[in-house]
Amino acid sequence: MSQALKTITPISQSREINWITVIFLAIFHAGAAAAPFYFEWKSVAVMALLYWITIGWGIGMGYHRLHTHRSYVVPKWIEYLFAICGTMTLEGGPIFWVATHRIHHQNSDLEGDPHSPRDGKWWSHIGWIIFGESKHNKTELLARYTPDLAKDPFYRWLNTWHFLPVAVSSILIWYFGGFSMFLWAVCMRIVLGLHSTWFVNSASHIWGKRRFDIRDDSTNSWWVAIVTFGEGWHNNHHAHPNSARHGLAWYEFDLTWLQIRFLQLMGLASKVKVATVDMESSLARKVA
């Protein structure tokens, strides 16, 4: 990895443990482990709802298909809403997340990929978080990969203060819902969401089927697609990165795509780009 790339990559490999990250991950994992001992159906229901909003809206519809790949267009207030939902996953601010993912596509499974299984299965799943030299708030360095976001004052602010939505919501959930709801709707939700998203980086580059013969190791994984609302159809996505639809076959269930399609039918989404199973070109066509 070149020195220039090390300077600007959101996560650079390091032999030193990122203790701040490890401490927070340990706290949330401990809370998730304790959650079953404080089981309440109401808490589980709230967790499921917030999981859908933060992973389905925040990551799938927002950080990934909208902010990173611009596969469709929505009013600015919806863009901002999805970005706030994305910060609730504890995966960093929008500029950091988008820069990381764009670099992943640029160097997928090659030197410079922040989380390739070719550097180790453990590294691709969580090692890059634990041992990575994080540049979450280095907006100026990351702007090279996110000029569209970096020029927006709201995204710059949210990238710096990305932890605030999680902190404020956690306090409110504990205050109004009690300790059980905090363990489920905050700790368990965040831990499940983190590992589900990380499975896209790891499992979906190791196990699964490949419809498109492309240069990287991406695969289509049905079980990763289930826990991420459609993000597991990763080979389809890498073949057609600008497509708002990842599940291209009728049997590839993609809830995120259905939600985008709903926004389109409601007149809230436009310029929606969609690939099809039989497309040989890597360019997605637009839905009329």
KOLDO-784459 format. One record per residue (C-alpha): x, y, z; residue in one letter. Coordinates in steps of 0.5 Angstrom, whole numbers, plus 500, padded with zeros to 3 digits. Layout:
# residues N
XYZA;...
***
This chain:
# residues 288
500500500M;503507498S;505512503Q;500517499A;494512500L;496511507K;495518508T;488519506I;485512507T;479512512P;482506515I;489504515S;492498517Q;496499524S;499494529R;497498535E;490497537I;485502537N;483502544W;477508544I;474503539T;475497542V;472500549I;466502546F;465496542L;466492549A;461496552I;456495547F;457487546H;457487554A;450490554G;448485548A;450479552A;446482558A;440483554A;437476554P;437476562F;432483561Y;428480556F;421484555E;417483548W;416491548K;424492548S;425487542V;419490538A;423497539V;429494537M;427491531A;423497529L;430501530L;434496527Y;430497520W;430504521I;438504522T;440499517I;435499512G;434506512W;440509514G;445504511I;442501505G;437506503M;442512505G;449511506Y;450506501H;445506495R;444514496L;450517499H;455513496T;453511489H;447516488R;443511485S;437515486Y;435522488V;431524493V;429531496P;434534501K;430533507W;430525506I;437525504E;439528511Y;434524515L;437517512F;444520514A;442521521I;439514521C;446512518G;450515524T;445511529M;449504527T;455507530L;459506523E;461513523G;459519520G;457520512P;463522509I;467517513F;463511511W;462514504V;469515503A;471508506T;466504501H;468508495R;475506496I;473499497H;470499490H;476503487Q;481497490N;476491491S;480486493D;486489491L;492493495E;488499498G;482495500D;480497507P;477491508H;479485504S;478478506P;485477502R;488480508D;485475512G;477473514K;478476521W;481483518W;475484513S;470483518H;472486525I;480487525G;480493520W;476496525I;480494532I;487495529F;485501524G;488508525E;481511524S;480518521K;473519522H;473526523N;479528518K;474531513T;479535509E;483528508L;476524506L;474530501A;478527496R;473521495Y;467525497T;467532494P;459531493D;458531501L;464535503A;461541500K;455541504D;455544511P;450539514F;454533512Y;461536515R;457537521W;454531522L;461527520N;464531526T;459530531W;456523528H;456520535F;451525538L;444522535P;447515538V;448518545A;442523545V;437517543S;441512548S;439517554I;432518551L;431510550I;434509557W;430514561Y;423513557F;424505556G;428503562G;434499562F;431493559S;430497553M;436500553F;440493553L;435491547W;434497543A;441500543V;446495545C;443489542M;441493536R;448496535I;451490535V;447486531L;447491526G;455492526L;456485525H;450484519S;454490516T;461487517W;458480514F;457484507V;465486507N;467479510S;462473508A;460476502S;467476499H;468469501I;462465501W;456465496G;455464488K;457469483R;453471477R;457476474F;465474473D;468480475I;475482478R;474482485D;471476490D;464479491S;459473492T;451473492N;449471500S;442470501W;443470509W;447476509V;441479504A;436477509I;440481515V;441487511T;435488507F;438486501G;445488501E;448481501G;447480493W;454483493H;456480487N;450483483N;452490486H;459490485H;458488477A;453494477H;455499483P;450504481N;444500481S;439502486A;436494486R;441489488H;437483488G;436482480L;432475480A;425474482W;428470488Y;433475490E;429479496F;431486496D;427490501L;431496500T;430496493W;422495494L;423501499Q;426505494I;421503489R;415505494F;419512494L;419513487Q;411511486L;410516491M;414521487G;419522492L;425519488A;427520481S;433518477K;432511479V;438507476K;436499475V;440493473A;437487470T;440480470V;441479463D;445486463M;452485460E;455492461S;456495468S;452501466L;445501469A;439503465R;435508468K;427507470V;423511465A;
***
